[in-house]
Amino acid sequence: MDEARSSDIFLQITRADEETIARIVTRLEFRDTDPDFSRWRDRYLGSLDLGAVDSVLEVGAGTGVVARAVARRVSTSTRVIAEDPSAPLLVAGRDRAREAGLDDRIEFVEGDVHALDHPDRSFDVVIAHTVFSHIADPGQALREMARVTRPGGRVVVFDGDIASWTFTHPDTGLNASVHEALLGTVAANPHVMRDLPALADSSDLRIAGFDAHALAEAGSGSYWLSTADTYVPLAARTGRIHADDADRWLEWQHRASDSGTFFAVGNYYTYILTPG
């Protein structure tokens, strides 16, 4: 395993400390209310005819943001499972489902997308939302997702093209160092969404739908400033960048946002795949 893979905090989620888990929970829930993320999620969910399905599985579900959105769209008889390898994230997910009045609609279970503990052809829809950048073997994960999807069902993979993430900073050397540390902390597979067509083909899946999105902020920062505030300190904690450099870079980003000179951008893609 290379250094970037070994440092991805999501790949190490089952061994994460309380502070890291708290940061991740906050980050996952922030994206639930972000207007771009919400719109992109609702766009692909709206294309799936969820009112007619019997079962939905979300892998790498984290706190169950997508599972909650699914539960609001399906009939009360539809089985919705939110599966994640992290017990603390599942606890947080159950709490938030309870707060939303959806705790009786979602099953939160511990599991690994590389070896799903479900029979073949057991789900109408299987969703991986911001998962593939962070797992050890995306090809194996996609094969497992395909295995448990019924004929005529849908496999959905939504994630960032993490390698495209870009922030500006006047010190280009510092900016390059922070960018490298950020990607190494956030993504085991920063280019994986560019590889999805080939991975799908090798998993006997065909592309039925594709969407591309750019999340760009100019002037002031919200989503990207939150991204920086969440992950750059974690990069410093893991030793990928010196804490003073991380602080100096973050302070400049906040000043830029306050003064209307901030800029950051990254691409996100949705693949809707069908078996056979």
Backbone bond lengths (Angstrom), bond angles and torsions (degrees), N, CA, C in turn:
res aa  C-N    CA-C-N  psi(-1)  N-CA   C-N-CA  omega(-1)  CA-C   N-CA-C  phi
1 M - - - 1.472 - - 1.521 108.87 -
2 D 1.363 117.86 128.95 1.448 119.89 -178.60 1.520 110.32 -76.81
3 E 1.367 114.80 173.03 1.469 119.51 -173.58 1.521 112.35 -63.13
4 A 1.353 116.28 -40.05 1.458 118.65 -179.14 1.520 111.05 -61.69
5 R 1.346 116.16 -43.84 1.452 119.41 179.59 1.524 110.95 -62.89
6 S 1.338 116.71 -43.77 1.458 119.60 -174.85 1.520 112.07 -68.47
7 S 1.364 117.81 -20.09 1.450 120.70 -176.92 1.516 113.95 -98.11
8 D 1.309 118.98 -8.71 1.459 121.29 179.60 1.531 108.75 -60.16
9 I 1.336 116.44 117.70 1.460 119.19 -174.88 1.521 112.09 -64.51
10 F 1.335 117.01 -27.19 1.459 119.46 179.52 1.522 110.82 -75.40
11 L 1.338 116.86 -33.49 1.453 120.07 176.86 1.525 110.99 -67.06
12 Q 1.344 116.08 -24.40 1.460 121.66 179.81 1.529 111.86 -102.66
13 I 1.329 116.93 20.24 1.454 121.16 -169.23 1.528 113.07 -60.21
14 T 1.326 117.98 -31.98 1.461 119.11 -177.61 1.527 112.17 -72.58
15 R 1.346 117.01 -12.01 1.463 120.87 178.57 1.527 111.97 -114.51
16 A 1.328 117.22 10.21 1.463 121.14 -176.06 1.529 110.85 -70.36
17 D 1.346 116.02 146.87 1.457 120.25 177.75 1.529 110.05 -82.92
18 E 1.326 115.97 175.20 1.462 120.80 -173.56 1.527 112.19 -62.80
19 E 1.335 117.11 -39.24 1.463 119.48 -179.42 1.522 110.97 -64.53
20 T 1.338 116.91 -42.20 1.457 120.42 179.20 1.529 110.49 -64.85
21 I 1.333 116.59 -44.10 1.462 120.08 178.25 1.526 110.59 -59.86
22 A 1.324 116.90 -42.78 1.465 120.48 -179.42 1.526 110.61 -62.05
23 R 1.334 116.91 -41.91 1.465 120.45 178.33 1.528 110.39 -63.08
24 I 1.326 116.51 -41.99 1.463 120.08 -178.00 1.519 110.83 -67.74
25 V 1.332 117.14 -42.27 1.470 120.07 178.18 1.524 109.89 -59.14
26 T 1.323 116.72 -46.99 1.467 120.38 179.05 1.512 111.10 -59.50
27 R 1.329 115.94 -42.24 1.463 120.54 -178.56 1.529 111.19 -65.76
28 L 1.322 117.16 -46.41 1.465 120.56 -179.40 1.521 111.25 -61.59
29 E 1.314 116.77 -41.72 1.457 120.09 -178.95 1.529 111.64 -73.51
30 F 1.331 117.81 -30.96 1.470 120.73 175.38 1.524 110.17 -59.75
31 R 1.324 116.49 -40.56 1.457 119.69 -178.44 1.528 111.76 -68.34
32 D 1.323 118.20 -19.26 1.457 120.67 177.66 1.523 111.17 -65.82
33 T 1.321 116.44 -31.37 1.459 120.48 -177.74 1.520 112.97 -103.29
34 D 1.334 118.43 -7.22 1.459 119.96 177.25 1.531 109.04 -64.12
35 P 1.334 118.79 128.45 1.466 120.19 -173.95 1.525 114.17 -62.46
36 D 1.332 117.93 -36.37 1.463 119.97 179.05 1.525 110.93 -68.43
37 F 1.335 116.38 -49.95 1.463 119.67 -179.40 1.522 111.11 -61.73
38 S 1.311 116.57 -41.45 1.461 119.72 180.00 1.526 110.65 -63.41
39 R 1.331 116.64 -42.04 1.463 120.19 -179.35 1.522 111.36 -65.69
40 W 1.326 117.40 -43.31 1.471 120.40 -179.53 1.523 111.08 -66.40
41 R 1.334 116.16 -40.93 1.469 119.83 176.85 1.521 110.57 -62.40
42 D 1.329 116.27 -47.17 1.461 119.86 -178.68 1.531 111.19 -64.49
43 R 1.314 116.76 -31.30 1.470 120.04 179.38 1.523 110.92 -64.22
44 Y 1.342 117.61 -47.47 1.469 116.87 -178.68 1.525 111.64 -75.77
45 L 1.324 117.90 -34.57 1.466 118.76 176.58 1.529 110.55 -63.49
46 G 1.313 116.72 -37.43 1.444 120.58 -179.99 1.516 114.10 -67.39
47 S 1.330 116.92 -19.29 1.466 120.61 -179.69 1.530 112.58 -87.70
48 L 1.329 117.44 -4.24 1.466 120.53 -170.20 1.528 114.46 -97.35
49 D 1.319 118.91 -2.36 1.470 122.35 -179.08 1.525 110.28 52.37
50 L 1.327 115.92 53.15 1.463 121.09 -173.40 1.523 113.16 -65.35
51 G 1.310 117.93 -21.24 1.450 119.33 178.89 1.508 114.12 -65.39
52 A 1.342 115.96 -15.18 1.464 120.17 -176.96 1.521 113.39 -106.17
53 V 1.346 118.78 6.12 1.463 120.04 -174.93 1.524 110.66 -100.63
54 D 1.331 114.78 155.95 1.468 121.31 -179.84 1.525 112.96 -99.09
55 S 1.346 116.97 -23.77 1.455 118.81 -174.12 1.523 110.96 -154.71
56 V 1.343 115.22 139.55 1.464 122.38 179.54 1.520 108.18 -135.39
57 L 1.321 116.35 133.66 1.457 122.55 175.90 1.517 109.14 -118.46
58 E 1.344 116.72 127.56 1.456 120.76 169.56 1.516 108.25 -107.65
59 V 1.330 117.35 120.08 1.461 122.13 179.19 1.527 108.61 -94.96
60 G 1.339 115.70 150.13 1.457 119.02 -176.64 1.509 111.02 55.88
61 A 1.333 116.40 44.35 1.467 121.91 -167.41 1.515 113.85 -73.55
62 G 1.328 118.48 -16.13 1.455 119.56 -178.59 1.515 111.44 60.06
63 T 1.338 116.73 -122.38 1.461 121.46 -179.72 1.526 112.02 -89.94
64 G 1.334 117.97 7.73 1.455 121.04 173.05 1.515 115.06 79.98
65 V 1.332 117.39 26.83 1.464 120.57 179.48 1.527 110.80 -57.72
66 V 1.330 117.28 -49.07 1.460 120.79 -178.59 1.527 110.36 -71.06
67 A 1.321 116.89 -39.98 1.467 119.66 178.47 1.521 111.10 -58.44
68 R 1.336 117.56 -38.47 1.465 120.08 177.35 1.527 110.88 -65.35
69 A 1.329 115.92 -41.02 1.465 119.14 177.76 1.526 111.08 -63.92
70 V 1.328 116.59 -37.29 1.464 120.83 176.82 1.522 110.28 -65.34
71 A 1.329 116.35 -47.45 1.468 120.77 -176.41 1.523 112.01 -58.84
72 R 1.320 116.67 -29.99 1.471 119.96 178.89 1.530 111.83 -74.12
73 R 1.340 116.94 -16.80 1.462 120.97 -174.44 1.525 113.89 -103.91
74 V 1.321 118.07 -19.07 1.464 120.38 -174.08 1.528 110.05 -97.89
75 S 1.319 115.57 168.82 1.465 119.96 177.18 1.528 109.60 -72.16
76 T 1.311 116.02 162.42 1.465 120.16 -178.31 1.522 112.19 -66.58
77 S 1.321 117.82 -17.33 1.463 120.82 179.52 1.522 112.87 -88.71
78 T 1.335 118.35 -7.98 1.464 121.86 -178.08 1.517 110.15 -75.62
79 R 1.312 115.61 132.38 1.459 120.69 178.07 1.535 109.19 -83.00
80 V 1.326 116.79 124.53 1.461 122.41 178.85 1.526 107.57 -121.26
81 I 1.331 115.56 120.86 1.467 121.09 -179.88 1.521 109.13 -116.53
82 A 1.336 116.31 129.87 1.457 123.20 173.28 1.524 107.34 -109.95
83 E 1.322 116.12 115.14 1.467 121.33 -173.06 1.529 110.11 -117.78
84 D 1.339 116.31 135.58 1.462 121.23 -179.18 1.529 108.74 -154.31
85 P 1.337 117.73 150.03 1.467 118.93 178.67 1.519 114.34 -78.21
86 S 1.352 117.79 -11.42 1.460 120.88 -174.65 1.522 111.48 -98.84
87 A 1.332 117.03 114.06 1.461 121.01 177.68 1.532 112.14 -60.75
88 P 1.349 120.14 -42.81 1.472 118.96 179.14 1.527 113.21 -62.21
89 L 1.336 118.09 -37.45 1.458 119.72 177.34 1.522 110.84 -66.63
90 L 1.322 116.85 -36.79 1.463 120.12 177.64 1.532 111.22 -65.96
91 V 1.313 116.97 -37.98 1.464 120.63 175.81 1.527 109.92 -61.09
92 A 1.339 115.60 -46.19 1.465 119.88 177.90 1.529 110.62 -62.35
93 G 1.330 116.51 -37.23 1.454 120.73 178.81 1.513 112.32 -64.84
94 R 1.314 116.85 -43.30 1.471 120.15 177.89 1.518 110.98 -62.32
95 D 1.338 116.14 -40.37 1.460 119.77 179.64 1.524 110.86 -61.85
96 R 1.327 115.95 -43.88 1.467 119.37 -177.52 1.526 111.71 -72.60
97 A 1.312 117.18 -33.18 1.469 119.46 174.59 1.518 110.51 -65.20
98 R 1.320 116.28 -38.96 1.464 120.30 177.63 1.529 110.44 -64.09
99 E 1.333 116.53 -43.30 1.462 120.28 178.94 1.527 111.43 -61.81
100 A 1.349 116.25 -31.79 1.460 121.13 -178.99 1.523 112.66 -87.63
101 G 1.334 117.02 -0.23 1.458 120.76 -177.90 1.514 113.56 72.08
102 L 1.343 116.36 26.69 1.465 121.17 -175.93 1.527 112.46 -119.47
103 D 1.332 117.38 10.90 1.457 119.61 -174.65 1.518 112.88 -65.39
104 D 1.337 118.09 -23.60 1.462 119.94 177.96 1.523 112.06 -89.10
105 R 1.338 116.93 1.24 1.460 121.29 -177.39 1.522 112.91 -107.33
106 I 1.342 117.28 -12.63 1.467 121.48 -174.32 1.522 109.52 -128.56
107 E 1.329 116.41 131.45 1.466 122.26 171.93 1.531 108.12 -95.92
108 F 1.315 117.63 121.84 1.456 122.51 175.91 1.526 108.36 -99.16
109 V 1.321 116.75 118.39 1.461 120.48 -176.60 1.519 110.39 -131.73
110 E 1.311 115.70 147.33 1.452 121.30 177.43 1.527 109.31 -83.84
111 G 1.332 116.99 132.77 1.452 119.89 -178.58 1.512 112.26 -172.79
112 D 1.320 115.01 166.12 1.463 123.58 -176.29 1.521 109.07 -117.13
113 V 1.321 117.15 124.62 1.457 121.37 -178.20 1.521 112.40 -62.46
114 H 1.330 117.88 -21.96 1.463 120.36 178.93 1.530 112.63 -73.68
115 A 1.324 116.53 -18.35 1.471 121.29 -179.04 1.523 108.39 -149.47
116 L 1.320 115.77 76.61 1.459 120.86 -176.20 1.529 111.05 -69.95
117 D 1.318 114.99 131.85 1.465 120.80 -178.75 1.526 110.02 -90.26
118 H 1.337 115.21 60.30 1.459 122.28 179.93 1.528 108.61 -139.84
119 P 1.321 117.86 148.48 1.469 120.10 179.20 1.526 111.75 -66.22
120 D 1.317 115.49 160.62 1.464 121.13 173.73 1.529 109.62 -57.07
121 R 1.335 115.20 144.68 1.466 122.64 171.53 1.533 112.73 54.16
122 S 1.330 116.30 46.76 1.461 119.25 -174.56 1.524 114.66 -107.56
123 F 1.351 118.93 -3.43 1.454 121.36 -178.52 1.531 110.98 -131.89
124 D 1.323 115.20 145.58 1.462 120.66 174.12 1.524 111.43 -78.02
125 V 1.324 116.56 -36.51 1.468 122.07 -177.87 1.523 108.58 -136.44
126 V 1.336 116.30 133.94 1.463 121.73 174.77 1.527 106.99 -127.79
127 I 1.326 116.10 126.03 1.466 121.94 -172.25 1.526 110.17 -120.84
128 A 1.323 115.39 134.77 1.467 122.58 169.42 1.523 106.90 -122.92
129 H 1.318 116.61 108.47 1.467 122.62 -174.58 1.529 108.43 -110.87
130 T 1.301 117.03 113.68 1.477 124.58 -175.14 1.530 111.17 50.57
131 V 1.327 114.84 53.66 1.465 122.11 -178.32 1.526 111.89 -118.36
132 F 1.317 117.28 -43.19 1.460 120.69 -166.94 1.521 114.05 -66.02
133 S 1.313 118.06 -24.43 1.459 120.00 176.82 1.522 112.09 -69.78
134 H 1.330 117.01 -14.28 1.461 120.25 -167.35 1.526 114.85 -119.24
135 I 1.329 118.63 9.21 1.461 118.94 -174.64 1.525 110.63 -111.73
136 A 1.320 115.14 160.31 1.466 120.16 -172.98 1.515 113.02 -68.17
137 D 1.339 117.86 -39.19 1.462 121.14 -173.12 1.529 109.66 -139.84
138 P 1.336 117.55 87.74 1.471 119.88 -178.33 1.524 113.41 -58.86
139 G 1.324 117.91 -35.04 1.455 120.07 179.41 1.520 112.47 -63.18
140 Q 1.326 116.49 -45.33 1.455 120.88 177.73 1.521 110.78 -64.57
141 A 1.332 116.92 -40.45 1.461 120.40 178.42 1.520 111.23 -61.24
142 L 1.324 117.01 -43.20 1.465 119.77 -179.22 1.522 111.25 -67.50
143 R 1.325 116.71 -37.01 1.476 119.25 176.57 1.522 110.77 -63.32
144 E 1.324 117.45 -39.65 1.466 120.61 177.84 1.524 111.07 -66.29
145 M 1.311 117.12 -41.80 1.454 120.14 177.74 1.527 110.77 -62.12
146 A 1.338 116.25 -41.44 1.469 120.11 178.05 1.525 110.64 -64.83
147 R 1.325 116.35 -38.64 1.468 120.62 -177.23 1.518 112.12 -60.86
148 V 1.339 116.29 -40.59 1.467 118.75 -174.57 1.532 112.84 -90.26
149 T 1.336 117.23 4.38 1.465 121.21 179.53 1.522 110.40 -94.71
150 R 1.317 115.65 134.51 1.461 120.53 -179.56 1.523 111.44 -72.55
151 P 1.333 118.00 154.19 1.472 120.39 172.81 1.531 110.22 -55.11
152 G 1.304 116.03 133.77 1.450 120.26 -176.17 1.512 114.05 84.58
153 G 1.338 117.39 -4.10 1.451 121.44 179.40 1.518 111.99 -81.63
154 R 1.314 115.68 -172.09 1.464 121.41 -177.05 1.523 110.47 -132.74
155 V 1.322 114.96 137.69 1.463 123.56 169.25 1.519 106.71 -110.49
156 V 1.335 116.62 124.97 1.460 120.99 -178.64 1.521 109.17 -115.70
157 V 1.339 115.42 128.62 1.463 121.39 175.36 1.527 107.69 -124.63
158 F 1.326 115.32 114.33 1.466 121.58 176.36 1.525 107.51 -120.03
159 D 1.332 116.31 132.02 1.462 119.02 178.72 1.515 109.83 -167.21
160 G 1.318 114.43 168.78 1.449 120.30 176.66 1.517 111.63 -85.44
161 D 1.309 114.59 148.02 1.464 121.23 166.49 1.526 105.05 -84.19
162 I 1.334 114.71 81.63 1.460 120.71 -167.07 1.531 111.68 -58.72
163 A 1.328 116.68 -32.31 1.459 119.90 179.45 1.520 112.55 -63.76
164 S 1.333 117.58 -16.29 1.463 120.93 -179.75 1.526 112.68 -87.09
165 W 1.337 117.96 -10.06 1.463 120.11 -177.65 1.528 110.40 -58.06
166 T 1.316 117.24 131.48 1.465 121.78 -177.07 1.522 110.40 -140.97
167 F 1.326 115.74 127.48 1.455 123.28 170.25 1.528 107.99 -117.16
168 T 1.323 116.61 154.09 1.456 120.00 174.12 1.524 110.29 -101.66
169 H 1.336 115.14 155.08 1.466 122.76 175.69 1.528 106.63 -166.71
170 P 1.329 118.14 139.93 1.470 119.41 -177.59 1.520 114.24 -65.11
171 D 1.325 117.82 -26.41 1.469 121.07 177.30 1.524 107.13 -90.74
172 T 1.325 116.66 96.83 1.465 120.38 -173.82 1.523 112.27 -65.30
173 G 1.314 117.53 -32.05 1.458 119.69 177.82 1.513 111.78 -67.38
174 L 1.321 116.33 -46.39 1.465 120.38 176.64 1.522 110.21 -62.49
175 N 1.327 116.29 -42.42 1.462 119.59 -178.74 1.521 111.28 -61.48
176 A 1.336 116.86 -40.90 1.461 120.38 178.85 1.529 110.86 -65.21
177 S 1.325 116.77 -38.88 1.468 120.40 179.94 1.521 110.79 -66.48
178 V 1.338 117.01 -43.20 1.456 120.27 179.52 1.527 109.97 -66.51
179 H 1.332 116.53 -41.94 1.461 119.97 179.58 1.524 110.72 -59.37
180 E 1.323 117.11 -45.03 1.466 120.68 178.83 1.521 110.87 -62.99
181 A 1.338 116.77 -43.58 1.466 120.31 179.20 1.513 111.52 -65.25
182 L 1.338 116.45 -39.48 1.458 121.19 -179.72 1.521 110.90 -62.94
183 L 1.337 116.68 -48.37 1.459 119.87 -179.84 1.520 111.45 -63.90
184 G 1.328 116.50 -38.78 1.455 119.36 179.31 1.510 113.00 -66.92
185 T 1.332 116.79 -28.56 1.454 121.52 179.21 1.520 112.03 -81.25
186 V 1.330 116.01 -34.15 1.455 121.21 -171.48 1.521 113.39 -91.84
187 A 1.325 118.83 -35.22 1.464 119.95 -166.61 1.518 113.24 -134.78
188 A 1.326 115.31 122.21 1.459 120.64 169.91 1.527 110.91 -73.42
189 N 1.344 115.46 -28.76 1.468 120.97 -175.18 1.531 109.71 -133.08
190 P 1.351 117.91 74.23 1.462 119.55 -173.00 1.521 115.18 -66.88
191 H 1.358 118.23 -17.35 1.466 121.41 -179.14 1.528 112.95 -106.88
192 V 1.320 118.76 7.66 1.463 120.70 -166.76 1.519 113.35 -62.61
193 M 1.322 118.11 -31.98 1.461 118.39 -177.78 1.521 112.25 -69.33
194 R 1.328 117.07 -18.05 1.462 120.81 173.21 1.530 110.56 -79.03
195 D 1.322 115.91 -19.11 1.468 121.44 -178.69 1.525 113.02 -94.11
196 L 1.342 117.65 -5.64 1.465 120.42 -173.68 1.522 114.06 -58.50
197 P 1.348 120.77 -39.85 1.469 118.34 178.77 1.526 112.54 -57.39
198 A 1.326 117.60 -42.90 1.461 120.44 179.18 1.517 111.36 -70.46
199 L 1.334 117.67 -39.69 1.461 120.69 178.23 1.525 110.60 -64.27
200 A 1.327 116.40 -40.01 1.463 119.77 178.51 1.520 110.96 -63.40
201 D 1.308 116.87 -43.36 1.464 120.66 -179.44 1.524 110.85 -61.00
202 S 1.322 116.95 -41.06 1.461 120.12 -179.23 1.520 112.30 -74.21
203 S 1.333 117.72 -12.64 1.460 122.58 177.49 1.522 112.26 -102.60
204 D 1.332 116.34 11.93 1.469 122.31 -179.11 1.524 111.23 59.40
205 L 1.324 115.38 41.59 1.460 122.45 175.08 1.525 108.29 -119.13
206 R 1.321 116.24 145.79 1.460 119.29 175.91 1.525 109.07 -117.52
207 I 1.307 116.31 152.66 1.458 121.74 -178.55 1.523 109.12 -80.69
208 A 1.328 115.80 117.08 1.461 121.21 177.61 1.521 111.87 -100.70
209 G 1.318 117.06 -18.64 1.453 121.17 179.79 1.513 110.55 -161.73
210 F 1.327 116.31 149.88 1.466 121.41 -179.23 1.515 109.02 -150.28
211 D 1.328 116.07 134.82 1.462 122.37 174.72 1.522 108.92 -131.14
212 A 1.324 115.46 142.80 1.465 121.67 175.69 1.520 108.60 -122.33
213 H 1.331 115.68 138.01 1.457 121.00 -176.84 1.524 109.05 -136.42
214 A 1.313 116.42 142.25 1.461 121.65 170.88 1.518 108.32 -111.54
215 L 1.316 115.85 126.22 1.461 120.12 175.26 1.522 106.52 -103.63
216 A 1.317 115.79 103.66 1.466 121.65 -176.16 1.522 109.72 -123.01
217 E 1.324 115.61 139.41 1.458 121.59 175.49 1.519 109.18 -128.83
218 A 1.313 116.17 129.29 1.452 122.15 178.42 1.520 109.14 -129.24
219 G 1.318 115.52 136.88 1.463 120.66 -177.59 1.510 110.08 96.73
220 S 1.321 116.32 -81.13 1.463 120.79 177.66 1.525 109.51 -114.79
221 G 1.322 116.12 154.15 1.456 121.36 -178.53 1.511 111.50 -111.25
222 S 1.318 116.19 141.73 1.463 122.52 174.49 1.519 108.37 -130.36
223 Y 1.336 115.94 -76.80 1.469 119.94 179.82 1.522 111.08 -57.95
224 W 1.323 116.47 -49.87 1.472 118.38 -175.05 1.521 112.26 -73.39
225 L 1.315 117.14 -30.69 1.458 118.64 175.92 1.522 109.94 -67.80
226 S 1.325 116.74 -38.87 1.462 120.53 174.89 1.525 110.83 -63.46
227 T 1.331 116.29 -40.21 1.466 120.51 176.67 1.526 110.52 -57.48
228 A 1.328 116.06 -48.88 1.458 120.66 -179.81 1.521 111.56 -62.30
229 D 1.335 116.28 -43.99 1.465 120.14 -178.63 1.524 112.31 -64.93
230 T 1.334 116.83 -29.85 1.465 120.47 -179.88 1.521 111.71 -78.09
231 Y 1.313 116.76 -47.93 1.461 119.87 -165.36 1.528 115.52 -99.55
232 V 1.337 118.38 -29.74 1.473 118.10 -179.37 1.527 111.31 -64.89
233 P 1.356 120.29 -42.13 1.470 118.33 174.18 1.533 112.82 -61.14
234 L 1.332 117.47 -35.09 1.466 119.14 176.60 1.515 110.69 -66.73
235 A 1.340 117.39 -36.09 1.467 120.31 176.07 1.527 110.45 -61.94
236 A 1.334 116.31 -38.16 1.462 119.79 177.45 1.521 111.03 -68.46
237 R 1.324 116.96 -39.41 1.469 120.45 179.96 1.520 111.70 -63.31
238 T 1.339 117.21 -33.37 1.461 120.29 179.75 1.516 112.60 -85.31
239 G 1.342 117.19 -1.41 1.460 120.59 176.66 1.516 115.02 84.33
240 R 1.316 117.39 10.28 1.463 119.09 -179.96 1.524 111.95 -75.99
241 I 1.323 116.40 -20.37 1.457 121.63 176.47 1.518 107.86 -149.92
242 H 1.334 116.92 149.28 1.453 120.53 -179.74 1.526 109.57 -67.34
243 A 1.314 116.30 142.14 1.462 121.23 -176.82 1.518 111.69 -60.13
244 D 1.339 117.97 -37.88 1.465 120.00 179.47 1.522 111.16 -64.51
245 D 1.328 116.99 -39.30 1.464 120.26 177.96 1.526 110.57 -66.74
246 A 1.323 116.22 -40.63 1.463 119.93 178.07 1.521 110.62 -61.51
247 D 1.338 116.92 -44.42 1.462 120.82 -179.56 1.526 110.97 -64.64
248 R 1.333 116.00 -42.82 1.468 120.04 -178.93 1.520 110.85 -63.49
249 W 1.331 116.71 -41.56 1.462 121.07 179.65 1.528 111.00 -66.27
250 L 1.341 116.02 -44.70 1.460 120.19 -179.95 1.533 111.90 -65.00
251 E 1.317 116.92 -40.85 1.465 119.99 179.10 1.524 110.44 -59.93
252 W 1.330 117.27 -40.20 1.466 120.21 178.86 1.520 110.48 -65.62
253 Q 1.335 118.04 -41.12 1.460 120.50 179.53 1.523 110.69 -60.89
254 H 1.322 117.42 -40.80 1.465 120.12 179.33 1.521 110.98 -68.57
255 R 1.329 117.68 -39.78 1.466 119.73 176.85 1.524 110.30 -63.60
256 A 1.331 116.41 -40.35 1.464 119.64 178.88 1.515 111.11 -62.62
257 S 1.333 116.71 -41.56 1.459 119.92 178.64 1.530 111.05 -65.15
258 D 1.318 116.30 -41.36 1.465 119.96 179.86 1.525 112.05 -65.94
259 S 1.323 116.61 -32.93 1.466 120.64 -176.35 1.521 113.32 -94.00
260 G 1.344 117.45 -1.22 1.456 120.70 178.40 1.505 114.93 81.44
261 T 1.352 118.04 23.18 1.466 121.05 -178.30 1.525 112.81 -118.48
262 F 1.320 117.10 14.90 1.471 122.43 -177.63 1.532 110.48 -75.41
263 F 1.340 115.33 147.66 1.469 120.04 170.75 1.524 109.57 -152.09
264 A 1.340 115.72 134.54 1.465 122.13 172.45 1.512 108.16 -157.04
265 V 1.340 116.29 153.40 1.462 120.65 -177.30 1.523 109.49 -154.51
266 G 1.321 116.16 152.63 1.460 122.52 172.66 1.519 109.46 -161.91
267 N 1.326 116.46 152.90 1.460 122.03 -178.30 1.523 111.22 -99.60
268 Y 1.342 115.69 147.91 1.466 123.34 175.94 1.524 108.62 -133.34
269 Y 1.343 116.00 143.26 1.458 120.47 -176.87 1.525 110.57 -130.10
270 T 1.323 114.88 146.72 1.471 122.25 172.32 1.508 109.43 -118.00
271 Y 1.335 116.07 127.16 1.461 122.25 172.04 1.522 108.75 -113.30
272 I 1.317 117.06 128.46 1.463 122.10 170.19 1.519 107.25 -110.57
273 L 1.332 115.88 119.35 1.465 122.85 -170.94 1.518 109.96 -119.15
274 T 1.327 115.11 149.07 1.470 121.10 177.31 1.520 109.84 -124.87
275 P 1.334 117.68 143.37 1.465 120.47 179.50 1.530 111.29 -68.46
276 G 1.329 115.01 147.77 1.466 121.21 172.56 1.507 113.69 81.02
